[in-house]
């Protein structure tokens, strides 16, 4: 077991180490400049042409006059479901335990920069998507790298890497978080929980991207809304402690802290590393996964679907992750020795009126994890299609808006 832990630590230090963080963050800054601050411009336009437009024109979006398999809203909800997962509950707790409260500040910085990256990823996913022989639309970084950079070999390398990414993110991390939450609350054997989730996942994904879009269209608004409602109740009922919590977060982001109980403490660079790494892990901006799901959307222009990108990152990190992090800081339990989903459960249990806080986190962990599981499993299948499927015809590249 110690050997496995050592291997895991070595892989984590490489994948979520400084070189990867600097590259992803640097690309985000570059795209922010090249796209003229897309995440800061025309915010009202972005909201109107995503959530507002979707609810007003649901029937029109479901029409057959545009290429794609699912509506723009369903594609966005499937993508949101893929990123709003264990990182928003267990990942935020891990970032605070490892990097201190200041990690939350740098998580927010990474999200703001990552909004431009996600816009670009989705736009490229639509522009270079293909229609396969079975009528499905496939896209993602493996396609826009292969076609846009004229490097098919590199596209195949990315497809292989996506297989490992999907296995780790879904099959390991999210399933582990859901099983841990059930074990903490009811003592359910993790193996039994894993079998149950495997069966439920199979029932959904065998229905294809359309069924996944329908399920996520129902689950995503409900799961995020219920979790955020409980988080807002905590913040409102503890409103007098919020200013001090915010000061603690900002101060810790720029000031080394000595930890209680003789622990090593938290340095500024540690806070930056864990904050940015967990932010990227949560919203997946820079990983390219969102473009795989969005490639199936019924839209005619890349920019029409790409404007969902900044809003996805905002909802995932700036709202859901921040609610989780602020709750943990308000609880004062971040140096209690607990970590992961157990820490978030304890924080909600302490601050929510009554004794049902842990069950709120339990339900959120299962819904977040399951929705992430089914959507990322689709990413795995479609990544594998690059080397096995022969496209019937390529979609006409649309001009970027």
Secondary structure, 3 states (H helix, E strand, C coil): CHHHHHHHHHHHHHHCCHHHHHHHHHHHHHHHHHCCCCCCCCHHHHHHHHHHHHHHCHHHHCCCCCCCCECHHHHHHHHHHHHCCHHHCHHHHHHHHHHCCHHHHHHHHHHHHHHHHHHHHHHHHHHCCEECCCCCEECCHHHHHHHHCCCHHHHHHHHHHHHHHHHHHHHHHHHHHHHHHHHHHHCCCHHHHHHHHHHHHHHHHCCHHHHHHHHHHHHHHHHHHHHHHHHHHHHHHCHHHHHHHHHHHHHHHHCCECCHHHCCCECHHHHHHHHHHHHHHHHCCCCCHHHHHHCCECCCCHHHHHCHHHHHHHHHHHHHHHHHHHHHHHHCCCCCCCCHHHHHHHHHHHHCCCCCHHHHHHHHHHHHHHHHHHHHHHHHHHHHHHHHCCCCEECCCCCCC
